[in-house]
Amino acid sequence: MNNSKNKDSFIMQAGILAAAGIIVRIIGILYRSPLTGIIGDEGNGYYSTAYNIYTIILLLSSYSIPAAISKVIAQRLELQEYRNAHRIFQCALVYVLVIGGAASLFTYCFAGVLVEENSVAVLRIFAPTIFLSGFLGVLRGYFQAHKTMVQTSLSQILEQILNAGVSILAAWIFINAISGGSDTDRAVRGAMGSALGTGIGVLSALIFMYVLYRDNRKNIENRVANDTNGRVLSYKSIFKLIFCMVTPFILSTFIYNFSISLNQTIYIKIVRLVKHFTSSEAITMYGIYSGKAVVISNIPIALSSAMSTAMIPSISGSYVVGDIEGTKKKITSAIRTTMLIAIPAAVGLAVLSRPIMMLLFPQRESLDLAASLLQALSISIVFTSLSTLTNAVLQGVGQVNRPVINAAIALVVQTVVLVFLLIFTDLNLYCIVAAAITYSMLMSFLNHRSVRRALGYQQEYFKTFLMPALCAVIMGAVAWGVYEGCYAVISNNVLCLFFSIFVACIVYFVLVLKTGAMGREELMEMPKGRTIIRLAKRMHLL
């Protein structure tokens, strides 16, 4: 795990992780379609209810471990304190053993209190996964600290493949192996099978990461043995350091994910009490939003998540040695690269929402609603991507409390918006969309202000936002026109959709190069950048 030039390019590593993230999300969507066909929208609702609580507990116990550990270890590696870096790794394992074990037991024992009756069994199946996720997070964080995302990327793909396969198989077995029961009983059993797939996926990824670590153990031990740095951190100081670093990471990510669970709870309670929905109707409606529109909108956000993961150790390393200008350049590069993809992705999902939904979730009874929700939710992609990146920047430069404060402010505002809209309008699920957009917009603004104050950072707007937006609008118009024209001729959704996406990608690529929104420098930092540049030159675009 040496720091080569390629490994030090966090854009390159983010590209690798983003590619894996997109593959993971595509697999997630592809398997959600047949899974929804098995467990239905009601089963999706019970799964989502349990999954949201599982996510919150996971956040409090181990979800933020990779980012926090990669930051702490990366700083020690930058200072060539290899013994201390390995000590931090060992202490992190002990930390997740205690915290993860306690969280797992708590989830299983108090599932009946945390979720409604039909989701209790689903949440209990999630409980062991919380314990395993802590160890997986530490191993991923350790490799990320060395500025390599390959191991994490491969483990994520493996995890999702196993998750998809086991979820579908287990859901089918749980529903069909036991005869009888109401539709609700069958939906619950199907949701339980889907939860089992999540656990098997995490277990397989953990085994994979441990094998990689074991293969590198000799090199790690040799480097520790040859460490001549006289400063050795005590285990007490390391545990204190981990706690002080992990806690703000946990709180900021917890508040964001808590907003999802909070919105679900508020929505279900208000539509039942004020709009007089039944419990089954409310949970089914929410399942359409969370199991379809949100799942698809999360695909392009994979890039910002990958970018933030790659940024934290890189920015922490440059900041700890006092390279402020280098830190600013990394921030500019990360935001520009992310916006070049997030903005056209948002436009593409908006104009092609219905054909995309027809392909992935073709259930006729909810198709129009799901497509409309996706179209409305697409705008949040840009702001969520931006807020995710700026969160990582603040955490990387030691401003770990600012994202927590900003997230808390955004949570309060979006909750007020949600309650008001649910009570005084008939927007139904669109109220949750409005709340999500409000939250992401406010987080982006507050985080940007915090970054400016912390580093004196001035954001460039024309090339980063305006030019990609202009190119994306033109691309969106072309994509819509190509799809409609193609569909009028052959009436095949799959062929027309993929052809329109292919044409849209070419149009956007040409536009960003011709307008200067993307140049040689940005292309060089991307995976296969030299190949892309050669291709662009042959097309006379550079």
Secondary structure by P-SEA (a helix, b strand, c coil): ccccccccaaaaaaaaaaaaaaaaaaaaaaaaaaaaaaccaaaaaaaaaaaaaaaaaaaacccaaaaaaaaaaaaaaaacaaaaaaaaaaaaaaaaaaaaaaaaaaaaaaccccccccaaaaaaaaaaaaaaaaaaaaaaaaaaaaccaaaaaaaaaaaaaaaaaaaaaaaaaaacccccccaaaaaaaaaaaaaaaaaaaaaaaaaaaaaaaaaaaaaaaaaaaaccccccccaaaaaaaaaaaaaaaaaaaaaaaaaaaaaaaaaaaaaaacccccaaaaaaaaaaaaacaaaaaaccaaaaaaaaaaaaaaaaaaaaacaaaaaaaaaaaaaaaaaacaaaaaaaaaaaaaaaaaacccccccaaaaaaaaaaaccaaaaaaaaaaaaaaaaaacccaaaaaaaaaaaaaaaaaaaaaaccccccaaaaaaaaaaaaaaaaaaaaaaaaaacccccccccccaaaaaaaaaaaaaaaaaaaaaaaccccaaaaaaaaaaaaaaaaaaaaaaaccccaaaaaaccaaaaaaaaaaaaccc
